[in-house]
């Protein structure tokens, strides 16, 4: 039986990072940190899933939360940008979490 060689984890990570395998840049990872800081009470019902071109996409657990958060979008955006120290988030899109 022929023994297969394993690909080192370092090579796998380098491939992911160079090929655009992540839904955000590493620089934008601070948005997730800002969400954790500024939106502590929402972690059970909503969490960011992607960020592109100033638009933060947030998955929400229940339709009622989606309605409430859409109403509060400007407040949430302001709080996150304040935590980040600059205007990074221009829009927030909320979508219902599947499953």
C-alpha atoms as a printed R data frame, in Angstrom:
   type eleno elety resid chain resno       x      y      z
1  ATOM     1    CA   UNK     A     1   0.000  0.000  0.000
2  ATOM     2    CA   UNK     A     2   1.346  3.427 -0.983
3  ATOM     3    CA   UNK     A     3   1.799  5.914  1.866
4  ATOM     4    CA   UNK     A     4   0.364  9.389  1.167
5  ATOM     5    CA   UNK     A     5   2.274 12.440  2.341
6  ATOM     6    CA   UNK     A     6   0.470 15.053  4.415
7  ATOM     7    CA   UNK     A     7   0.441 18.737  3.517
8  ATOM     8    CA   UNK     A     8   1.882 20.884  6.305
9  ATOM     9    CA   UNK     A     9  -0.651 23.167  7.990
10 ATOM    10    CA   UNK     A    10   1.597 26.146  7.226
11 ATOM    11    CA   UNK     A    11   1.148 25.522  3.479
12 ATOM    12    CA   UNK     A    12  -2.624 25.119  3.808
13 ATOM    13    CA   UNK     A    13  -2.965 28.432  5.691
14 ATOM    14    CA   UNK     A    14  -0.706 30.230  3.200
15 ATOM    15    CA   UNK     A    15  -2.854 28.926  0.340
16 ATOM    16    CA   UNK     A    16  -6.064 30.098  2.027
17 ATOM    17    CA   UNK     A    17  -4.685 33.547  2.740
18 ATOM    18    CA   UNK     A    18  -3.210 34.098 -0.709
19 ATOM    19    CA   UNK     A    19  -6.234 32.764 -2.565
20 ATOM    20    CA   UNK     A    20  -8.836 34.983 -0.937
21 ATOM    21    CA   UNK     A    21 -10.190 32.071  1.077
22 ATOM    22    CA   UNK     A    22 -11.434 34.236  3.933
23 ATOM    23    CA   UNK     A    23 -14.638 36.331  3.808
24 ATOM    24    CA   UNK     A    24 -12.725 39.311  5.265
25 ATOM    25    CA   UNK     A    25  -9.198 40.687  5.306
26 ATOM    26    CA   UNK     A    26  -7.111 40.161  8.404
27 ATOM    27    CA   UNK     A    27  -7.062 43.944  8.872
28 ATOM    28    CA   UNK     A    28 -10.862 43.915  9.068
29 ATOM    29    CA   UNK     A    29 -10.807 41.276 11.813
30 ATOM    30    CA   UNK     A    30 -10.906 44.154 14.289
31 ATOM    31    CA   UNK     A    31 -14.584 44.592 13.322
32 ATOM    32    CA   UNK     A    32 -15.346 41.276 15.035
33 ATOM    33    CA   UNK     A    33 -13.478 42.489 18.118
34 ATOM    34    CA   UNK     A    34 -15.454 45.747 18.073
35 ATOM    35    CA   UNK     A    35 -18.719 43.777 17.770
36 ATOM    36    CA   UNK     A    36 -17.751 41.658 20.796
37 ATOM    37    CA   UNK     A    37 -16.990 44.810 22.801
38 ATOM    38    CA   UNK     A    38 -19.846 47.068 21.739
39 ATOM    39    CA   UNK     A    39 -22.634 44.523 21.250
40 ATOM    40    CA   UNK     A    40 -22.148 42.260 24.274
41 ATOM    41    CA   UNK     A    41 -25.847 41.673 24.860
42 ATOM    42    CA   UNK     A    42 -26.516 40.645 21.259
43 ATOM    43    CA   UNK     A    43 -24.044 37.782 20.926
44 ATOM    44    CA   UNK     A    44 -26.742 35.121 21.402
45 ATOM    45    CA   UNK     A    45 -29.068 36.517 18.740
46 ATOM    46    CA   UNK     A    46 -26.797 38.194 16.162
47 ATOM    47    CA   UNK     A    47 -23.242 37.921 14.904
48 ATOM    48    CA   UNK     A    48 -21.256 39.384 12.003
49 ATOM    49    CA   UNK     A    49 -20.406 36.923  9.227
50 ATOM    50    CA   UNK     A    50 -18.736 39.037  6.539
51 ATOM    51    CA   UNK     A    51 -17.477 42.506  5.735
52 ATOM    52    CA   UNK     A    52 -16.881 43.896  2.250
53 ATOM    53    CA   UNK     A    53 -16.621 47.425  0.894
54 ATOM    54    CA   UNK     A    54 -18.012 49.052  4.027
55 ATOM    55    CA   UNK     A    55 -20.968 46.658  4.364
56 ATOM    56    CA   UNK     A    56 -21.171 44.465  7.452
57 ATOM    57    CA   UNK     A    57 -23.376 41.398  7.062
58 ATOM    58    CA   UNK     A    58 -24.897 40.163 10.324
59 ATOM    59    CA   UNK     A    59 -26.780 36.903 10.812
60 ATOM    60    CA   UNK     A    60 -29.739 37.073 13.186
61 ATOM    61    CA   UNK     A    61 -31.341 34.133 15.007
62 ATOM    62    CA   UNK     A    62 -35.016 35.180 14.915
63 ATOM    63    CA   UNK     A    63 -37.207 37.343 12.634
64 ATOM    64    CA   UNK     A    64 -38.212 39.572 15.560
65 ATOM    65    CA   UNK     A    65 -34.532 40.354 16.229
66 ATOM    66    CA   UNK     A    66 -33.986 41.150 12.566
67 ATOM    67    CA   UNK     A    67 -36.827 43.672 12.662
68 ATOM    68    CA   UNK     A    68 -35.520 45.261 15.863
69 ATOM    69    CA   UNK     A    69 -31.921 45.444 14.659
70 ATOM    70    CA   UNK     A    70 -32.909 46.957 11.313
71 ATOM    71    CA   UNK     A    71 -34.681 49.675 13.285
72 ATOM    72    CA   UNK     A    72 -31.486 50.230 15.337
73 ATOM    73    CA   UNK     A    73 -29.042 49.995 12.398
74 ATOM    74    CA   UNK     A    74 -27.815 53.594 12.613
75 ATOM    75    CA   UNK     A    75 -27.247 53.356 16.372
76 ATOM    76    CA   UNK     A    76 -25.375 50.053 16.017
77 ATOM    77    CA   UNK     A    77 -23.293 51.395 13.134
78 ATOM    78    CA   UNK     A    78 -22.411 54.500 15.149
79 ATOM    79    CA   UNK     A    79 -21.446 52.486 18.206
80 ATOM    80    CA   UNK     A    80 -19.250 50.125 16.174
81 ATOM    81    CA   UNK     A    81 -17.525 52.956 14.306
82 ATOM    82    CA   UNK     A    82 -16.950 54.770 17.597
83 ATOM    83    CA   UNK     A    83 -15.386 51.612 19.057
84 ATOM    84    CA   UNK     A    84 -13.210 51.276 15.934
85 ATOM    85    CA   UNK     A    85 -12.156 54.925 16.178
86 ATOM    86    CA   UNK     A    86 -13.056 55.677 12.555
87 ATOM    87    CA   UNK     A    87 -15.889 55.322 10.065
88 ATOM    88    CA   UNK     A    88 -15.346 51.836  8.686
89 ATOM    89    CA   UNK     A    89 -18.891 50.486  8.570
90 ATOM    90    CA   UNK     A    90 -21.117 52.351  6.133
91 ATOM    91    CA   UNK     A    91 -24.057 49.940  6.100
92 ATOM    92    CA   UNK     A    92 -25.268 46.869  7.997
93 ATOM    93    CA   UNK     A    93 -27.250 44.149  6.275
94 ATOM    94    CA   UNK     A    94 -29.157 41.753  8.487
95 ATOM    95    CA   UNK     A    95 -30.150 38.288  7.357
96 ATOM    96    CA   UNK     A    96 -31.907 35.428  9.051
97 ATOM    97    CA   UNK     A    97 -29.637 32.592 10.166
98 ATOM    98    CA   UNK     A    98 -30.478 29.328  8.441
99 ATOM    99    CA   UNK     A    99 -30.930 26.106 10.329
